[in-house]
Amino acid sequence: MSSGRDGVTRRQLLAGGATGVAGASAGCLDRLQSLLGWRASGQTTLRIKTLPADTDPYALRLARAVGEWFQTAGVDARVVPTAEDELRRQILVNHQFDLFVGRMPDVPREPDALYSLLHSTGAQSPGWRNPFGYSNARVDDLLQRQRRVTGQERRDAVTTLQRTIARSQPFSILGFPETIRAVRTDRFTGWERADLDSPMGYLALEATPEAESSPRTLRIGTTYGQEIQNLNPLAVRYRDNTILTNLLYDPLGRAYDGDRIEPWLADRWSFERRDGELQATVRLRPNQRWHDGEPLTADDVAFTYEFVRDTSTPDSDSFVPVPRYHGQASLVESVRATDLRTVEFTFGDCSEQVARRALTVPVLPEHVWQQRRRPATLGGVDVGGEVTEALVTNNVPAVGSGPVAFEEQPSGVELVLGRFDEHFLHRTDAGEFPESMAGGLPFDRLVVRADVSDGIVVSSAADGTIDAAVNGIGVDSAEQIVGADELKLLTSPSNSYYVLGYNTRRTPLHNYQFRRVLGQLIDRGHLADEVFDGYATPAASPLAGTDWVPSDLEWDGDHPLLPFLGSDGQIESERARRAWGEAGYRYEGGNLVGR
């Protein structure tokens, strides 16, 4: 397809040092411009914050591509690479941003996962609880309704919800990247069946005779250094890394096959309606212990749900919930332990299908976390009592109940976990579970190593230093994996997607018509081909790839509601000008200057 005369070439699009898209420091001018939405000259200015290239394989390239498109459409768009801890503070805690490019948490593509992400009650909360400041009464109603109803009524509510989100654009989806991994098969096999984001995935691995030496050690590599340094399952994080915390902590239930939640730490449960209220009785597996030897009881479960709802001290004026699990915790009205192994839940106005999501919160030891209610700071900065120590502690050493336990952290780039023999997977007296789990984990030790470069992590797998490179591997390393005889390239779909997030608290981003035009300035198909090199799927809905997506939101070469204002990755400037005009904005000298 041909492009317009005013188009932007791919070379210009991906150029790292393009004029006007260089990094800029924050300061008084940044704050003034964010309030006004344009510079003194009148041109609309937007800063796009994101991670640097050595921290995320895609984010900076995506931000630069988006910035170039916005520049062509008259917006003074500037990309600001920001260190991960600082970006977390600016975006997820203090909401000091115009736009950001980042990867969303890896959560199931299930409608109720959108509740915490978009409900207006989370607009001023830290973490991934509505970081966009998005407020839409229609969306709030639909989020509540999909919790209450079942069957076709729920499907209709979720369909309308997706259409409303796609039209109002609290964020623009840039693509669902595939997870890329490099694995060896000389010491462990079964990688094709292994979902390494879940403890069940590790059960699919099989140790070869070469790995049967004592102790059997599985060695994996990642580029996510914080995954080794921070073992807090409640942490306010910019990138959502759950592989290790999923192994260290147990929830009451997990998704075994598909989306259905079944007992995990729980031995069994039953749901019933009493006096119009949905209630559940949960029975824990017998003889469970924490990694430090203390007994795990129903009191720990009751404490966990109370704590997740509010981590502050009883005498505090602040109410500090855990953003990461707010969606699940908000389903629970009350919880109490009736004996050492039995817990009774009362849920709000929701169906049993939705209520089961509440049982996926990691259970915490009360004797450890009760001491973490104090107000905290981030990088020495007081965040106004809205964050407690529970949300920012590194939690090293971690004390959980999962199938592996903390052994040591020899350095900031290595972590050693050991098989926890008291875990129910490794015992015969802990109740029933699927036969596929018999025998427990196929290793005695898990060693996790981190490096700043995915190329180095892949090289470590190729030379046998590690058994698999499992996290943070970008497309630039795919050819390296394919070219190594010792390695096998594995790819799998991811629930996590990249977004351009809009701070709807700020002018002009508070205007959904402005955001809609920005959404039309993004060629998502081009990003999938050029930035992700084909290892990603463009989408119009966060539920893409599921049967929840209606046919009119299915991807068919372009966004079905917000088609790209150009072709082949090139903006057609005249079409962009018309779109701005229809949205009520005007140009002066080729610059977008406001309404």
C-alpha positions in Angstrom: 0.0 0.0 0.0 1.2 3.5 -0.8 1.7 6.2 1.8 0.8 9.9 1.8 3.3 12.6 1.0 3.4 13.7 4.7 4.0 10.1 5.9 6.8 9.0 8.3 9.2 6.4 7.1 10.0 3.3 9.2 13.6 4.5 9.5 12.4 7.8 11.0 9.9 6.0 13.1 12.4 3.7 14.8 15.3 6.2 15.0 16.4 6.4 18.6 17.6 10.0 18.5 14.7 11.6 16.6 14.3 15.3 17.1 11.7 16.1 19.8 11.6 12.6 21.2 14.7 12.7 23.3 14.5 12.2 27.1 13.7 15.3 29.2 14.0 15.8 32.9 11.1 16.6 35.1 10.8 19.8 37.1 8.7 22.9 37.5 8.2 23.3 33.8 7.0 19.7 33.6 4.4 20.3 36.3 3.3 23.6 34.7 2.9 22.0 31.3 1.0 19.0 32.8 -1.5 21.4 34.3 -2.0 23.5 31.2 -1.6 20.7 28.6 0.4 22.9 26.3 3.5 25.0 26.3 3.7 28.8 26.4 3.9 28.8 22.6 0.5 27.0 22.6 1.6 23.6 21.2 0.2 20.7 23.1 3.0 18.9 24.9 2.9 15.3 26.2 5.7 13.4 28.0 5.7 9.6 27.5 7.5 7.9 30.4 8.9 4.4 30.1 11.6 2.0 31.1 15.1 2.3 29.5 16.2 -0.2 26.8 18.4 -2.2 29.2 15.4 -2.9 31.5 12.7 -3.8 29.1 13.2 -5.2 25.5 10.3 -3.4 24.0 9.0 -0.4 26.0 11.4 2.2 24.8 11.0 1.3 21.1 7.3 1.3 21.5 7.4 4.7 23.2 9.6 6.2 20.5 7.4 4.9 17.7 4.3 6.3 19.4 6.1 9.6 20.0 7.0 9.9 16.3 3.4 9.4 15.3 2.2 12.0 17.8 4.9 14.4 16.5 3.6 14.0 13.0 0.1 14.8 14.1 1.2 18.1 15.7 1.7 17.0 19.3 5.1 17.9 20.9 5.6 14.4 22.2 8.8 13.7 24.3 9.9 10.3 25.5 11.4 10.2 29.0 13.3 6.9 29.9 13.1 6.5 33.6 14.7 4.0 36.0 12.3 1.3 37.2 12.1 2.3 40.9 11.5 6.0 40.0 9.0 5.1 37.3 7.1 3.0 39.8 7.0 5.9 42.2 5.9 8.4 39.6 3.3 6.3 37.9 1.9 3.9 40.4 2.2 5.9 43.6 2.3 9.7 42.9 0.6 9.7 39.5 3.1 12.2 38.1 2.9 11.4 34.4 1.1 12.4 31.2 1.4 9.1 29.4 3.4 5.9 30.0 4.3 2.9 28.0 4.5 -0.3 30.0 3.5 -3.9 30.4 0.3 -4.7 32.4 0.3 -7.2 35.2 0.1 -10.9 34.1 -3.4 -11.7 35.3 -6.0 -14.1 33.8 -8.0 -12.7 30.8 -11.2 -12.8 32.9 -13.7 -10.0 33.0 -13.5 -9.4 36.7 -9.8 -8.7 36.4 -10.9 -5.3 34.9 -12.7 -4.3 38.1 -9.5 -3.3 40.0 -7.9 -1.9 36.8 -10.7 0.5 35.9 -13.2 1.0 38.7 -13.3 4.7 39.7 -12.9 3.9 43.4 -9.3 3.1 42.7 -8.5 6.4 40.9 -6.4 7.8 43.7 -4.9 4.5 44.9 -1.3 3.3 44.5 -0.3 0.4 42.3 -2.1 -1.1 39.4 -5.5 -0.2 40.9 -6.7 2.3 38.2 -3.4 4.1 37.7 -5.1 6.0 34.8 -7.4 7.9 37.2 -10.2 6.8 34.9 -13.8 7.6 36.0 -16.8 6.5 33.9 -20.1 5.9 35.7 -21.2 3.5 32.9 -18.1 1.4 33.2 -18.5 1.3 37.0 -22.0 0.0 36.6 -21.0 -2.7 34.1 -18.1 -3.8 36.3 -20.5 -4.2 39.2 -23.2 -5.9 37.1 -20.8 -8.6 35.6 -20.1 -9.6 39.2 -23.8 -10.1 40.0 -25.3 -11.8 37.0 -24.5 -15.1 35.2 -25.0 -16.7 31.8 -26.1 -14.6 28.9 -26.7 -11.6 31.2 -23.1 -11.5 32.2 -21.9 -12.0 28.7 -24.0 -9.0 27.5 -22.6 -6.9 30.3 -19.0 -7.8 29.5 -19.7 -7.1 25.8 -20.9 -3.6 26.5 -18.1 -3.1 29.0 -15.5 -3.9 26.3 -17.1 -1.7 23.8 -17.2 1.2 26.2 -13.6 0.8 27.2 -12.5 0.6 23.5 -14.4 3.8 22.7 -13.3 5.9 25.7 -9.6 4.7 25.7 -8.4 4.9 29.3 -5.4 3.2 27.7 -4.4 2.0 24.2 -3.3 -1.6 23.8 0.0 -1.8 21.9 0.1 -5.5 21.7 0.1 -8.9 23.5 3.7 -10.1 23.2 4.6 -13.8 23.2 6.7 -15.1 26.0 10.0 -16.2 24.6 12.2 -18.8 26.4 15.4 -20.6 25.7 15.6 -24.1 27.2 18.1 -27.0 27.4 16.9 -30.6 27.4 20.0 -32.4 28.7 19.1 -32.1 32.4 15.3 -31.5 32.4 12.6 -32.2 29.8 8.9 -31.5 29.5 9.4 -27.7 28.9 6.7 -27.6 26.2 4.1 -28.6 28.8 5.4 -26.4 31.6 3.7 -23.1 32.4 6.5 -21.6 34.5 4.2 -18.8 35.8 2.5 -21.4 38.0 3.8 -24.0 40.4 1.8 -26.6 38.5 4.0 -25.9 35.5 7.1 -27.0 37.2 5.4 -30.3 38.0 5.4 -31.0 34.2 9.2 -31.1 34.1 11.1 -34.3 34.3 14.7 -34.7 35.5 17.0 -36.7 33.3 19.7 -39.0 34.7 22.2 -36.2 34.2 20.2 -34.1 36.7 19.7 -36.9 39.2 22.8 -36.1 41.2 22.1 -35.0 44.7 20.7 -32.4 45.1 18.8 -32.2 41.9 19.2 -28.5 40.9 17.1 -26.6 38.4 18.9 -23.4 37.2 16.9 -20.7 35.5 17.8 -17.2 34.2 16.0 -13.9 34.0 16.6 -10.3 33.2 14.3 -9.2 36.0 16.7 -8.4 38.8 13.9 -7.2 41.1 12.4 -10.7 40.9 15.4 -11.9 42.8 15.8 -8.9 45.1 12.1 -8.5 46.0 10.1 -11.5 47.2 7.1 -9.5 48.4 3.8 -10.9 47.0 2.0 -7.7 47.8 4.6 -5.2 46.4 3.6 -2.1 44.4 5.6 -3.0 41.3 6.0 -1.4 37.9 6.6 -4.8 36.2 4.6 -7.7 37.5 6.9 -10.7 38.1 5.2 -13.6 39.9 7.2 -16.7 39.1 9.0 -16.8 42.4 6.3 -15.5 44.7 3.9 -18.1 43.2 6.3 -20.8 44.3 6.9 -19.3 47.8 3.2 -18.6 48.7 0.1 -20.6 48.4 -3.5 -19.3 47.8 -6.5 -21.2 48.8 -7.3 -22.0 45.2 -5.6 -22.0 41.8 -6.7 -22.3 38.2 -5.9 -25.9 37.2 -7.3 -26.0 33.7 -8.6 -22.9 32.0 -10.3 -20.3 34.2 -12.0 -22.6 36.8 -10.6 -22.1 40.3 -10.1 -25.3 42.3 -8.8 -26.0 45.8 -5.0 -25.7 46.3 -4.1 -24.9 49.9 -7.7 -25.6 50.7 -8.7 -29.3 50.9 -12.2 -28.6 49.8 -14.9 -25.9 49.9 -18.6 -25.5 49.5 -20.8 -22.5 48.4 -24.4 -21.8 49.3 -26.7 -18.8 49.7 -28.0 -18.1 53.2 -30.6 -15.3 53.7 -29.7 -14.0 50.2 -26.0 -13.9 50.9 -23.4 -16.0 49.1 -21.2 -17.8 51.6 -18.4 -20.3 51.4 -17.0 -22.8 54.0 -13.3 -23.5 53.2 -11.5 -26.5 54.8 -7.7 -26.3 54.8 -5.4 -29.3 54.1 -4.2 -31.0 57.3 -0.9 -30.4 59.0 0.2 -27.4 57.0 3.2 -25.4 58.2 5.0 -22.2 57.3 8.6 -22.4 56.1 9.8 -21.3 59.5 8.1 -24.3 61.2 5.1 -22.4 62.6 1.7 -24.0 62.0 -0.5 -22.6 59.2 -4.1 -22.2 60.5 -7.4 -20.7 59.6 -6.4 -17.6 61.7 -3.7 -16.9 59.1 -6.3 -17.0 56.4 -8.7 -14.7 58.2 -5.7 -12.3 58.9 -4.7 -12.3 55.3 -8.0 -11.1 54.0 -8.4 -8.5 56.7 -4.8 -7.3 56.0 -5.2 -7.2 52.2 -8.2 -4.9 52.7 -6.3 -2.6 55.0 -2.6 -2.9 55.8 -2.5 0.2 58.1 -2.5 0.1 61.9 -5.9 0.1 63.7 -5.3 3.6 65.1 -4.3 5.0 61.7 -6.4 7.6 59.9 -5.4 6.1 56.6 -7.0 3.2 54.8 -4.3 1.4 52.9 -5.5 -1.7 50.9 -3.2 -3.9 48.8 -3.7 -2.6 45.2 -2.5 -5.9 43.6 -5.3 -7.9 45.2 -8.0 -5.2 45.6 -10.2 -6.8 43.0 -10.3 -10.1 44.8 -10.5 -8.7 48.3 -13.4 -6.4 47.4 -15.5 -9.5 46.7 -15.3 -10.5 50.4 -17.7 -8.9 53.0 -16.4 -10.8 56.0 -14.2 -13.8 56.9 -13.7 -15.7 60.1 -11.9 -18.8 61.4 -14.3 -21.2 63.1 -11.6 -23.7 64.0 -7.9 -24.3 63.2 -8.7 -25.6 59.7 -12.1 -24.0 58.8 -12.8 -20.6 57.4 -16.2 -19.0 56.6 -16.5 -16.4 53.9 -19.4 -14.1 53.2 -19.3 -12.4 49.8 -20.8 -9.2 48.4 -23.3 -9.1 45.6 -21.6 -11.5 43.2 -22.0 -15.0 41.6 -20.1 -18.1 42.8 -18.1 -18.0 39.6 -16.7 -14.5 40.4 -16.4 -15.2 44.1 -13.9 -18.0 43.5 -11.5 -15.3 42.3 -11.3 -14.1 45.9 -9.7 -17.4 46.9 -6.6 -16.8 44.7 -5.0 -14.3 47.2 -1.7 -15.6 48.6 -2.1 -16.6 52.2 0.3 -14.8 54.6 1.7 -15.8 58.0 0.2 -13.4 60.6 3.2 -13.6 62.8 5.4 -12.1 60.0 3.1 -9.5 58.4 1.4 -8.1 61.4 4.6 -6.2 62.1 4.5 -4.5 58.7 1.6 -2.0 59.1 3.8 1.1 59.7 3.8 3.9 57.1 6.6 3.6 54.6 8.7 5.7 52.3 9.9 5.0 48.7 13.5 5.9 48.1 13.4 8.1 51.2 10.3 10.0 49.9 7.3 10.3 52.2 4.2 9.3 50.2 1.7 10.7 52.6 0.7 7.7 54.6 -0.8 6.0 51.6 1.8 3.2 51.5 2.7 0.9 54.3 5.8 -1.2 54.9 3.8 -4.2 53.8 3.7 -2.8 50.2 7.3 -1.8 49.9 9.4 -4.3 51.9 11.6 -6.6 49.9 10.5 -9.5 52.2 13.9 -11.2 52.2 14.1 -13.8 53.6 10.5 -14.8 52.6 8.4 -17.0 54.9 5.6 -18.6 53.0 4.0 -22.1 52.7 4.7 -22.9 49.0 6.5 -25.9 47.6 9.9 -24.2 47.8 11.4 -22.2 50.6 14.0 -19.5 50.8 17.6 -20.8 51.4 19.9 -18.0 50.6 20.6 -14.9 48.5 24.4 -15.1 47.8 24.2 -11.8 45.9 21.9 -9.3 44.3 21.8 -11.4 41.1 21.3 -14.9 42.5 18.7 -16.6 44.7 18.6 -20.1 46.0 15.3 -21.8 46.9 15.0 -25.3 48.3 12.2 -27.9 48.0 9.9 -27.6 51.1 9.3 -31.2 52.2 6.4 -30.2 54.5 4.3 -29.0 51.5 1.3 -31.0 50.6 2.7 -31.8 47.2 5.5 -33.7 48.9 3.5 -35.5 51.5 1.0 -38.4 51.5 -1.2 -37.2 54.3 -2.3 -33.8 53.0 -5.5 -34.6 51.3 -6.4 -35.3 47.6 -5.1 -33.6 44.5 -4.8 -34.6 40.8 -2.7 -37.6 40.0 -0.5 -35.4 37.7 0.8 -33.7 40.9 2.0 -36.9 42.5 5.6 -36.8 43.5 5.8 -33.0 43.7 8.5 -30.9 42.2 11.2 -32.7 40.1 14.1 -30.9 41.8 15.6 -30.3 45.2 17.0 -26.8 44.6 16.0 -23.9 42.4 18.7 -21.5 41.6 17.7 -18.2 39.9 20.2 -15.9 38.3 19.7 -12.5 36.8 21.5 -10.4 34.3 20.9 -7.0 32.7 21.0 -8.4 29.2 18.7 -11.0 27.7 21.6 -11.9 25.3 23.8 -12.8 28.2 21.1 -14.8 29.8 20.6 -16.8 26.6 24.4 -17.3 26.4 24.3 -18.7 29.9 21.8 -21.2 28.8 23.8 -22.1 25.7 27.0 -22.8 27.7 25.1 -24.8 30.3 25.4 -22.4 33.2 21.6 -22.4 33.5 18.9 -24.8 32.2 16.6 -22.2 30.8 16.2 -18.5 30.2 12.6 -17.9 31.2 11.9 -14.2 31.7 12.6 -10.9 30.0 13.8 -12.4 26.7 13.1 -10.1 23.7 12.8 -10.8 20.0 16.4 -9.6 19.3 17.6 -12.8 21.1 15.3 -15.2 19.2 17.8 -15.6 16.4 20.6 -16.3 18.9 18.4 -19.1 20.5 17.7 -20.6 17.1 21.4 -20.6 16.2 22.5 -22.4 19.3 22.5 -26.2 18.9 22.1 -26.7 22.6 19.0 -24.6 22.9 15.3 -24.9 22.0 13.2 -21.8 21.3 9.8 -21.9 23.0 7.1 -19.3 22.7 3.7 -19.1 24.3 0.9 -16.5 24.6 1.0 -14.1 27.5 -1.9 -12.6 29.5 0.2 -9.5 29.9 0.0 -6.8 27.3 1.8 -3.5 26.6 -0.2 -0.3 26.8 0.0 3.4 26.3 -1.5 4.6 29.6 -3.2 8.0 29.8 -3.4 10.0 33.0 -7.0 11.1 32.7 -6.6 13.4 35.7 -4.7 15.8 33.5 -5.7 18.2 30.7 -6.2 17.5 27.8 -6.1 13.7 28.6 -9.2 14.1 30.7 -11.2 14.4 27.4 -12.1 11.1 25.9 -12.3 12.6 22.4 -8.6 13.7 22.7 -7.7 10.1 23.8 -9.6 8.6 20.9 -7.6 10.6 18.4 -4.4 9.5 20.1 -5.6 6.0 19.8 -6.1 6.4 16.1 -2.5 7.7 15.7 -1.2 4.2 16.7 -0.6 1.5 14.0 -0.8 -1.6 16.2 -0.2 -4.0 13.3 3.0 -2.1 12.4 4.2 -2.4 16.0 3.5 -6.1 16.0 5.6 -6.5 12.9 8.4 -4.0 13.4 8.9 -3.7 17.2 7.9 -7.3 18.2 9.1 -8.8 15.0 5.9 -10.8 14.7 6.1 -12.2 18.2 3.0 -10.3 19.3 -0.7 -10.0 18.6 -2.5 -6.6 18.1 -5.8 -6.3 19.9 -8.7 -3.9 20.6 -9.7 -5.5 23.9 -7.8 -6.6 27.1 -9.8 -9.8 26.9 -8.5 -10.6 23.4 -8.0 -14.3 22.7 -11.0 -15.3 24.8 -14.6 -16.1 23.9 -15.6 -13.0 25.8 -14.7 -10.7 22.8 -17.7 -9.8 20.6 -17.2 -10.2 16.8 -17.2 -6.4 16.3 -14.1 -6.1 18.5 -12.1 -8.9 16.9 -8.9 -7.7 15.3 -9.2 -7.8 11.5 -6.1 -6.0 10.2 -6.9 -2.8 12.1 -8.6 -1.5 15.3 -12.3 -2.0 14.5 -13.4 1.2 16.3 -10.3 3.4 16.0 -8.7 2.7 12.7 -5.2 4.0 12.1 -5.0 7.4 10.4 -2.6 6.3 7.8 -1.1 3.1 6.4 2.0 1.0 6.7 3.2 2.7 9.8 2.9 6.2 8.3 0.6 8.9 9.5 -1.4 10.8 6.8 -1.2 14.3 8.2 -4.3 15.6 6.6 -6.4 12.8 8.1 -4.9 13.5 11.5 -5.8 17.2 11.2 -9.4 16.3 10.3 -9.7 14.0 13.2 -8.4 16.7 15.6 -10.9 19.2 14.1 -13.8 16.8 14.5 -12.8 16.3 18.2 -12.9 20.1 18.7 -9.1 20.9 18.5 -7.3 23.2 16.2 -3.9 23.7 14.4 -1.7 26.7 14.1 1.3 26.4 11.8 1.1 22.6 11.8 1.0 22.4 15.6 -1.9 21.2 17.7 -2.7 24.1 20.1 -5.8 23.1 22.0 -9.5 23.8 21.7 
